[in-house]
Amino acid sequence: MRDGRPAIKAISWNEVDEICTKINRLNPSDGTISLAAIRWLNDQRISFVLLERSGKVLTTTSPAFPSDVNLRRSQALSHANGTALRIARELITRKFAGQEKIVRNKLKDSLTADFISKLRTDLAIADSSSSIRLIEAQAAQAYWSSWRTVSITYPKKDLPRVPDHWREFGARVSPLTSSPRLATNPANAVLNYLYAVLESESTLAASALGLDPGLGVLHVDSKNRPSLSLDLMESVRPLVDSYVLDWLLAQPLRREWFFEERNGNCRLMSELTVRLAETALTWRRAIAPVAEWLTQSFWKARRVSADRQNSYPTRLTQRHRSEGRGNQFAAQAILAPHRPKLCQVCGAEGVQNRYCRSCAVEVSRENMAQVALIGHSKPKTSKVKARISKTLSDHAVANSWWSPSSLPAWLTEEFYVQRIQPQLRTVKVRQISDALNVSQPYAAFIRSGRRRPHPRHWVSLAELVGVSS
């Protein structure tokens, strides 16, 4: 130290290399990429994307394409001539259509689906970007409220190590940031990471077409944020949501795929991030036609009359090349990315049914032991059949003796579907089974909306969820 200032010491390149090596050993997530590697990626028309485990896009590099200044100028003037408003309205309309389909067909929430459908009608007459953002916020609140009670399953051996707040999707807004960033459970963390992959593909698509990824039409311009990429994502987000929802409803998640930081932030392990990054090709195919449509909208609104070119090159889908050869353009099918199928007991991969070979043997032994415990052996099979037959007969008799006049006038089929059915997801399966005197598997079907019970049960279900006229 000299005069309170640190002394400057010159070091050699060998010492710099040794310091970098030590840093890499301390932080294995760091790495290096040479200029020669970047040049090779550019020659091969390969993009490079760097993501954090939290889902933040650190950097993206794409092959250099020629950019038309008239397109960039038209993009910059889109807010003045009304092009930005038309594009924003179309993007959010497509997003609402996808969200309504998910809520109605997969979450069985017709009430929320009807609300989103009404907002689509309101969106058609929105006259400013701020009003579109307000309508989108209302739809998002209703949409994610339907996700709150989606159960997250884990292999049985992982359950003792899984916190309670990890077993449901919960709120989309994180308590750490009052926004979706820094998720506190695995389901939201997976969704954030896939959104980051989609954002990187949107940025690469915009750059390949000669657009400025930071100059948006709906998202407010912000420092160091690709607003146009976030705009492009809106119409494709429901595809990512559908993929994640199908995964959560069909397969368990491994506990070892996630870890929790001291502040409660749920992070992804590298094994899972590799699997999620492999879905990038699917989102690239989905975003390509949207990016080209947006580019054509900007191109048609340009003010250069001397340019006789009516359409902009379709570099992503090669649509113009196919149509120029006299062929009818056919978009590539958007196939769902591969999801690992896990054993529901130990979490092993590569299973054909619900269990791996070793766990299937153990489950079979447990079932045989339970059968032997209740005295259910082959000679007594007729007694079991008789008991099942009596149960079905009792329900049939109760249905035949029930009179529709005993049903309150306000308790109609429409009331049940819109007011009672959505609330059943907050009730446990065992409570429904005890209230209706039905089996738990059938009660689970009633809870999810896959089965609609006999009208004589509607009063009991209305009392169970606390709904009345």
C-alpha positions, 0 to 999 in steps of 0.5 A, a space after each residue: 500500500 502506498 498513500 492508501 492506494 494498493 500497489 500494482 504488481 505486474 504478473 506473467 501470462 503463466 501466472 494468469 493461467 494458474 490463477 484462472 485454473 484455481 478459480 475453475 477448480 473452486 467453481 466447477 460451473 465456470 468454463 472457457 470457450 475460445 475464439 476459434 470455437 466461436 468462429 467454428 460455431 458461426 461457420 456451422 450456423 450454430 447458436 451458443 446459449 449460456 443459461 444459469 440454473 435459475 433460468 436467467 439467460 446470460 448470453 446468446 450468440 447466433 450466426 451473423 445474417 444481413 440486416 435490412 435497415 428498412 426493417 429496423 426503421 419500420 420496427 422502431 416506428 411501429 408504435 407510431 403507425 399502429 403496427 405494434 398495437 395490432 401485433 401485440 393484440 394478435 400475440 396475446 389473443 393466441 396466448 389466451 386461446 392456448 391458456 383457455 384450452 389448457 384450463 378447460 381440457 386438462 385442468 377441468 376448470 370451465 369457469 376460469 376457461 369461460 372467463 379467459 374466453 370473455 377476456 379474449 373478446 375484450 382484447 379485440 377492442 383494446 385500443 392501447 398497449 397499457 389496456 392489453 397489459 391490464 387484460 393480460 394481468 387479469 387473465 394471468 391471475 385467473 389462469 395460474 389460480 387454476 394451477 395452485 392445487 395441481 399435486 406434484 408426485 415423487 417416488 415413495 422413497 423420496 417422500 420423507 425428504 420432500 417439504 410440504 410446499 413442494 407437493 403442490 404447484 402453489 402460487 406462481 408468484 414467489 414470496 422472495 421476489 413478488 414475481 415468478 423469479 426465484 421459485 420456491 418449489 420444483 414445479 415453478 423452477 422447471 417452468 422458469 427454466 423452460 421459459 428461459 430456454 424459450 426466451 433464448 430461442 426467441 432472441 436467436 429467431 429475432 436476430 436471424 431475421 434482422 430484428 432488434 430483440 430489445 425493441 418490443 411492441 408490448 413489453 415496456 423497454 427496459 435496460 438489458 432486457 430483450 423486450 421483443 423476445 419476450 413479446 414473441 414468447 407470449 404465443 408459445 408459452 401455452 405449449 411450454 405450460 402444457 408440456 410441464 402440466 402433462 409431466 406433473 400429472 403423469 410422472 413423478 419428479 426426483 428429489 435429487 433433481 432439486 436443491 434448496 438454498 438458505 433463503 428458500 430458493 429452489 434450484 435445479 441440479 445439472 442433471 435436470 437442466 441438461 434434460 430441459 435444455 434438450 427441449 430447445 429444438 421443440 420451442 425453436 420450431 414453435 417460435 419460427 413461424 411466429 417470428 416470421 409473421 411478426 417480421 412480415 408485419 413490420 416489413 409491410 408497414 415500412 415507408 420505403 416505396 422504392 423497394 418493390 419487394 413485398 415479402 421478407 425472406 423466411 430464413 427460419 422455415 424456408 416457406 418462400 423457397 418451398 412455395 417457389 418450387 410449386 410445393 405446398 408449405 407444410 409446417 413441421 409438427 410440434 412433437 412433445 419433448 421426451 420426458 423421463 419415465 420413472 418408477 413410482 417407488 424408487 425413481 429409476 428410469 427406463 420403466 415400461 409401466 409404473 414400476 421397475 423390475 425390482 420394485 414390481 416384485 416388492 409391490 407384488 409381494 406386498 399386495 399378496 401379503 395384504 390379500 392373505 391378511 384379509 383372507 382373500 385367497 383363491 377359494 374365497 374369490 366368490 365372496 369378494 365378487 359377492 361383496 362388489 356385486 352387493 355394493 353396485 346393487 346398493 348404489 343402483 337401488 339408491 339411484 332408482 329410489 332417488 327423486 329429482 324433486 328432492 334436489 334444490 331448484 338452484 342446484 342444476 347441472 350448470 351450477 355443479 360444473 361451474 361452482 362445485 366442481 372447481 372447488 373439489 380440488 381443494 378437498 381431499 380424496 378421502 373426504 369425498 369417499 367418506 361423504 359419498 360412500 364410494 371408493 377412493 379411486 372413484 372419488 379421485 375421478 370425481 375430484 379431478 372432473 373425469 367423472 360426474 357423480 349421480 345428482 343425488 350426490 350433488 347436495 353432499 358435495 355442495 356441503 363439503 365445499 361450502 357452496 350454496 345458492 
